[in-house]
Amino acid sequence: MASLKAERQGTASPDAVDRVKASLADRYQIKREIGSGGMATVYLAEDRKHRRPVALKIFRPPSPDAPGTHRFLREIDIVSRLTHPHILPLHDSGEVEGIPYYVAPYVDGGSLRDWLEREGQLPLGPALSISQQVATALHFAHGNGVVHRDIKPENILLVNSNALVADFGIAHAICVGCVDSLGGVLVGTPDYISPEQATEDNVDPRSDVYSLACVLYEMLTGEVPYVGGGVMKTLTRHLSDPIPSVRRLRPDVPAVVDAAIAKALAKRPDDRFPTAEVLREVLAGTVPSRTTVGTGLPAG
């Protein structure tokens, strides 16, 4: 699977992409397209110098001053500053004729979404281990002033025993009174969005804690906490429905895990775990320390 995801808005500009591809040909031999959207195309390429497969993401703006350009450049800036074992790293970046691109590892082990589509539910040990690894990545990002805002199975890549958080395209800077709106567009994915993220732009790390709890709930039960029936109904359920119990669908899950997920899914941020690290510590105490995601994880 590709380690990078194409954007989903805007109008494609094939000529601009072709110019970037031609300019980079001596450094990156493009093999094939592995993802495409309105704002970017992602290619599997061979890094000629280092002889390794990479994912090359090329921005496709409708115009050089398109709003998405800032978002793409911001993603590059954020990822370049987040060096962590559980965050997908940045290999290279640049611009050709004003068209930005960046290069990341190519991850062929698949995403958590791929695994869930195959298995439905995950064993308790791997589910908790993945959650702990993602929590460490989020805690690191939060400590560096970044809230991810789009934690979901598609953005958690798996390789051997490692989970890698990807796609900081809609990440938010942590600052007092900071507003980072994308022009009235819903920021995040409805199935995993925190109540405050659904209603305002100024979110803090506890929003990511909520989203991670939604992912853990899905890993254990095979479904998201709030099954909607449309975007607005899903958002309304996040805001007002009672917090569901994992044990309702998975009675074998320990009560302490169920309680941890319920706390992380609290409607009010003040009622959740204060940091992703605290959530990780709680989850780490619920299973033997030797448990890893190695069992059943697709190889990368």
C-alpha positions in Angstrom: 0.0 0.0 0.0 1.1 3.6 -0.6 2.5 5.4 2.4 1.0 8.7 1.3 -2.6 9.6 0.4 -3.7 11.9 -2.4 -5.7 15.0 -1.7 -9.4 15.0 -2.5 -10.2 18.6 -3.6 -9.4 20.9 -6.5 -8.8 20.5 -10.2 -6.0 18.4 -11.7 -3.2 19.9 -13.7 -1.5 17.1 -15.6 1.0 19.3 -17.5 2.4 20.6 -14.3 2.8 17.1 -12.9 4.5 15.9 -16.0 7.0 18.8 -15.8 7.8 17.8 -12.2 8.2 14.2 -13.2 10.5 15.0 -16.0 12.6 17.3 -13.8 13.0 14.6 -11.1 13.7 11.8 -13.5 17.5 11.7 -12.8 16.7 11.3 -9.1 13.5 9.3 -9.0 12.5 6.6 -11.5 8.7 6.6 -11.4 7.2 3.1 -11.6 3.5 3.7 -11.4 0.7 5.8 -9.9 -0.5 4.5 -6.6 -3.0 7.2 -5.6 -4.7 10.2 -7.2 -7.1 13.0 -6.2 -7.9 16.5 -7.1 -4.9 18.1 -5.3 -2.1 15.5 -5.6 -0.9 12.4 -7.2 1.2 9.8 -5.5 3.7 7.6 -7.4 5.7 4.5 -6.5 9.2 5.5 -7.5 12.8 4.2 -7.2 15.2 6.4 -5.4 18.1 6.1 -7.8 20.8 7.2 -5.4 19.8 5.1 -2.4 18.2 2.2 -4.5 15.0 2.0 -2.4 11.3 2.3 -3.2 9.7 5.6 -2.2 6.3 7.3 -2.4 6.6 10.5 -4.4 3.7 12.9 -3.8 3.3 15.7 -6.3 0.9 18.6 -5.8 -1.6 19.3 -8.6 -3.0 22.8 -8.1 -5.6 24.5 -10.2 -3.4 27.6 -10.0 -0.1 28.4 -8.3 -1.8 30.5 -5.6 -4.6 27.9 -4.9 -5.6 27.6 -1.2 -4.4 24.0 -1.2 -0.8 25.0 -1.9 -0.4 26.4 1.6 -1.9 23.3 3.1 0.5 21.1 1.1 3.5 23.1 2.1 2.4 23.1 5.7 2.2 19.3 5.7 5.8 19.2 4.4 6.9 21.6 7.1 5.2 19.6 9.9 6.4 16.2 8.9 10.0 17.5 8.4 10.0 18.4 12.1 8.5 15.2 13.5 11.2 12.6 13.7 9.8 9.7 15.6 9.8 5.8 15.3 6.0 5.8 14.9 5.6 8.7 12.5 6.1 8.2 8.7 9.3 10.2 8.0 10.0 12.7 5.2 12.9 11.7 2.9 13.0 14.7 0.5 11.0 17.7 -0.7 11.2 20.6 -3.1 9.6 22.6 -5.9 9.7 22.5 -9.6 8.4 25.6 -11.4 6.5 26.5 -8.2 4.9 23.0 -7.9 5.8 21.4 -4.6 6.4 17.7 -4.0 7.7 15.5 -1.3 9.1 12.0 -0.9 8.4 9.5 1.9 9.1 5.8 2.4 6.9 3.4 0.4 5.1 1.2 2.9 3.8 -2.0 1.3 2.6 -3.7 4.5 -0.8 -2.1 4.3 -2.8 0.1 6.6 -4.8 -0.6 9.6 -7.9 -0.2 7.4 -6.7 -3.0 5.1 -6.3 -5.3 8.1 -9.7 -4.4 9.5 -11.3 -5.1 6.1 -9.8 -8.5 6.1 -10.3 -9.5 9.7 -13.2 -7.4 11.0 -11.9 -7.5 14.5 -8.4 -7.6 15.9 -7.1 -9.7 18.8 -6.9 -7.8 22.0 -3.0 -7.7 22.2 -2.3 -6.3 18.7 -5.2 -3.8 19.0 -3.8 -2.4 22.3 -0.2 -2.5 21.0 -1.1 -0.5 17.9 -3.0 2.0 20.0 0.0 2.4 22.4 2.4 3.0 19.5 0.0 5.6 17.9 -0.4 7.3 21.3 3.4 7.7 21.6 3.5 9.3 18.1 0.7 11.6 19.0 2.2 12.6 22.3 5.4 13.4 20.5 3.5 15.5 17.9 1.6 17.3 20.6 4.8 18.1 22.4 6.0 19.7 19.2 2.9 21.8 18.9 0.9 19.8 16.5 -2.6 18.2 16.7 -3.1 15.6 13.9 -6.9 16.0 13.6 -7.5 13.0 11.3 -6.5 9.9 13.2 -8.3 6.9 11.5 -7.3 3.4 10.3 -6.4 4.7 6.8 -3.7 7.0 8.4 -2.1 4.2 10.4 0.4 2.3 8.3 1.7 -1.1 9.4 5.1 -2.6 8.7 6.4 -5.6 10.6 5.8 -4.8 14.3 5.5 -1.0 13.8 2.6 1.3 13.4 3.3 4.5 11.6 1.1 7.6 11.8 0.8 9.3 8.4 -1.0 12.3 6.7 -0.6 15.5 8.6 -2.3 17.4 5.9 -4.9 18.9 8.2 -2.8 19.1 11.3 -3.4 22.0 13.6 -1.0 24.2 15.5 -1.4 24.3 19.3 -1.6 27.9 20.5 -3.8 30.0 22.7 -6.6 31.4 20.6 -5.3 29.8 17.5 -7.9 29.3 14.7 -6.9 27.2 11.7 -10.0 26.8 9.6 -10.1 25.4 6.1 -12.8 27.8 4.9 -15.8 26.3 6.5 -15.1 22.8 5.3 -15.5 20.1 8.0 -12.0 19.2 9.2 -11.5 15.5 10.0 -13.4 12.3 9.3 -16.9 12.1 10.8 -16.6 8.5 12.1 -13.6 9.5 14.2 -14.1 13.2 14.9 -14.3 14.6 18.4 -17.3 16.6 19.5 -15.3 19.8 19.8 -13.7 19.3 16.4 -17.2 19.0 14.9 -18.2 22.4 16.2 -15.1 24.6 16.4 -11.7 25.0 14.9 -9.6 25.5 18.0 -8.9 22.0 19.3 -6.1 20.6 21.5 -4.4 17.2 22.0 -7.4 15.7 23.7 -9.2 15.7 20.4 -6.6 13.2 19.0 -7.1 11.1 22.2 -10.8 10.9 21.3 -10.1 9.9 17.7 -7.6 7.2 18.8 -10.2 5.8 21.2 -12.6 5.6 18.2 -10.0 3.6 16.3 -9.3 1.3 19.2 -13.1 0.7 19.6 -13.3 -0.2 15.9 -10.3 -2.6 16.2 -12.0 -4.5 19.0 -15.6 -4.5 17.7 -15.3 -4.2 14.0 -17.4 -1.1 13.9 -17.0 2.6 14.8 -18.6 3.9 18.1 -21.3 5.9 16.3 -22.8 4.4 13.2 -24.4 7.4 11.5 -26.5 7.3 8.4 -25.0 10.4 6.9 -22.4 13.0 8.0 -24.8 15.2 10.1 -26.3 12.3 11.9 -22.9 10.9 12.7 -21.7 14.2 14.1 -24.9 14.6 16.1 -24.3 11.2 17.7 -20.7 12.1 18.6 -22.2 15.2 20.3 -25.1 13.7 22.2 -25.4 9.9 22.2 -24.4 7.9 25.2 -20.9 6.5 25.1 -21.1 2.9 23.9 -19.4 0.0 25.7 -17.0 -2.2 23.8 -18.1 -5.2 25.9 -21.6 -4.9 24.3 -20.1 -6.3 21.1 -17.0 -8.0 22.5 -17.6 -9.4 26.0 -14.1 -10.9 26.3 -12.5 -7.4 26.4 -11.4 -6.7 30.0 -13.5 -4.2 31.9 -10.4 -1.9 32.5 -10.0 -1.6 28.7 -13.7 -0.8 28.3 -13.4 1.8 31.0 -10.3 3.4 29.4 -12.0 3.7 26.0 -15.1 5.2 27.6 -13.0 7.8 29.4 -11.2 8.7 26.2 -14.6 9.0 24.4 -15.9 11.5 27.0 -17.9 14.3 25.4 -16.1 17.0 27.3 -12.3 17.2 26.8 -11.8 17.9 30.5 -13.3 14.4 31.2 -10.8 12.6 29.0 -7.3 11.5 29.7 -5.2 14.7 29.7 -2.6 13.4 27.2 -2.1 10.6 24.8 0.7 9.4 27.0 -1.6 8.9 30.0 -3.9 6.8 27.7 -0.9 4.8 26.6 0.2 4.1 30.2 -3.3 2.9 31.0 -3.5 0.6 28.0 0.1 -0.7 28.6 -1.0 -1.9 32.1 -3.9 -4.1 30.7 -1.9 -6.8 28.8 1.4 -8.6 29.3 4.3 -6.4 28.2 5.5 -9.0 25.8 2.4 -8.6 23.6 3.2 -6.9 20.3 1.5 -6.4 17.0 3.7 -9.0 15.4 1.0 -11.8 15.5 -1.2 -11.5 12.4 0.3 -8.3 11.2 0.9 -8.1 7.4 4.6 -8.0 6.6 6.1 -4.9 5.1 
